[in-house]
């Protein structure tokens, strides 16, 4: 009786809105999701709020949303009365009737080993005869850190029947480092070893089947307990016993049954490696950039294990492709980190370094001409080309600026009367040439024409300067630095500019 009064009161609360609203919006009642297992109640609330926010954001002005929390604000006894006077399903519908909801969203949510499992449905409520019909229903599973993303997607999918989740847009980690599709494996069809309904009129075969029933039950139980290796061992033992002890005629009659066992073995391998892949995925989602090498090694090891440990007849293309996909995604993520390093050098005008880094990526990148690898290679090739072109232009521009400075100071030095003033201009000329030498020595884009020009400029200026320009000490030092850092560009360029190659013996300690 108390609950009937409550529903009537709720109806009165909502009646004025229903009657007098000028623009009547469709009313949605979002019932609290039923939690299963030991799910944190905060996750249910967060997911449900995510659905509400998604509807408000994506269907602005089209719906009025009511959920259990807003009802509790209207009348704090609602939650208590729900538990006392009605089951979850009945209570949900009675409240929906009371507020005259047009659509009712409900479902279940659970969690296991960091994976969230959600089942949702949206029912259309006929306000005239109070009947309910399904508008949309679907199930999802995803890692816990993607809960907010999938809550937003659920809000769209519950109301828009044409909307489909795009797996390519699903972020794989909160920092968006890389993206992999969370693995779902469906059992191979045709397995029905649970009840062993294989029928035969052959008394001998009936005896054989009766003999293995206990072992078969153990295998099934192991599989249910996720002890897949033990389950597979029993199935293989049964098959070996058949092959070694039964006649060819009996084996012929048992072929359908043997296929059932082989299918169960396949499913066990599928489930075992699905779990292993998902475990690696969870590690991947939590990885920092520094961990990616380890994650790549993990996927590589798993691929090798699956290919060597699972007999060929039980291998599934989906498993192989899933591991390979993840291996490639992590590999590309590592290359992307190297790309960012090159991009950073480019942004700092270190075109020699950026070109070298882009070139290294192209050398290390596998020669694959499909999908992501092809696209990534094309991107790096364009960046390498741009870096080299910009680098050459930047070097030429830098040298021209230096020569203009030299011309100005050289002219000013000629016009200066005071000795101190002449010395100041000469010091600036020397400094400009030193900068030009360093620039040419360390640049990947230096050519022989540029080297020849700076030598000629120095010779021309030296004819008029009181203190001639000498690069020898500087060039020898740059050569030694190149040897020490194992920089071939600096070694070659400093030698071409005039570094004393014999001075390397002093550096190496032979003199």
Beta strands, then each sheet from edge to edge (+ up, - down):
strand 1: 26-30
strand 2: 34-36
strand 3: 63-67
strand 4: 103-112
strand 5: 115-125
strand 6: 132-143
sheet 1: 2+ 4+ 1+ 3+
sheet 2: 2+ 4+ 5- 6+
end
